[in-house]
Amino acid sequence: AGTTKGVFCISFPVLGVRVRSLSYFRIKINAQTTMKRFSTIILATCISILAHAELKVHFTFETLQSSVGNHTGTLKNGASLTHVAGIPVLSLGANNGYFDMGPSVGEVIASLNGFTISTNVYIPSTTTLGGNGNFIYTFANSTNIGSDANGCIFFGANETRYTICLYNYLEEKSVMANYRFPTGSWHTLTYRQSDNVGELFLDGEQVAIGQIPIKPSDLGLTPYNFLGRPCYQGDVFLKDAYYNDFRLYDNAIDDATIALLTANINTLNSGMNEKQIYELMNETTLAGHRFYDDIVLPTPNVCGVS
């Protein structure tokens, strides 16, 4: 208090939002600063730091409705809701199926600066990745961004890449792992952006980070919000994929919360393995008989068996 300048270090526990690379905040004051002014600074800082990440869209796929907000999705081209190991999932199917999240989700997109998008996703090893398309999710102002050039967000499985543009592919900004999205097993895919820094997580581990100068709010309200469908005409749809627990937050969630989002992965993978084994056994025949079939047990008291 007797110096011309002082530095006060204040630490706050933060729930649901990550403070980037800072464990404390420094507030510099001079000898003329009144305690009232200092208290105001601290209060304003606390409010800024403790702004939490609110869940704005949450499709569990138990139904077509989001568990938060007034959002109702639509199944397209044979996509369906089913279960794996008792957990509700979305199945896209093999016929260009997709899930239309509805235009109301675009209202959320128009409000986002810092944000987090997360979902569990399964892409079978039989799905061919490469070329154009294979978008895991899309938020767009058109279904023909190539010619309309009015902006979109998408996550591409071909390069494990989050991309945003105000026009089209000629000026995309991306954060990418630069490898094919892993196939044949379930994974938790999470993208988090705070200020102009985007981070990509796979199963709770950071796999890419980069500068992203464009925010979703720069796109305005996106009418076309899809899971599995591209926003460029001629691009391929993501085929035979499954989704679980799609989430959209209005801020950057913290690392601990990102780790918690992987909770269903082991159960989903075990359930998917059992499903595939059952399907294989049910379809396999040996000498005219199915490899998997019902067994007729002897009746009671025959040969001493009961």
Disulfide bonds with the S-S distance in Angstrom:
none
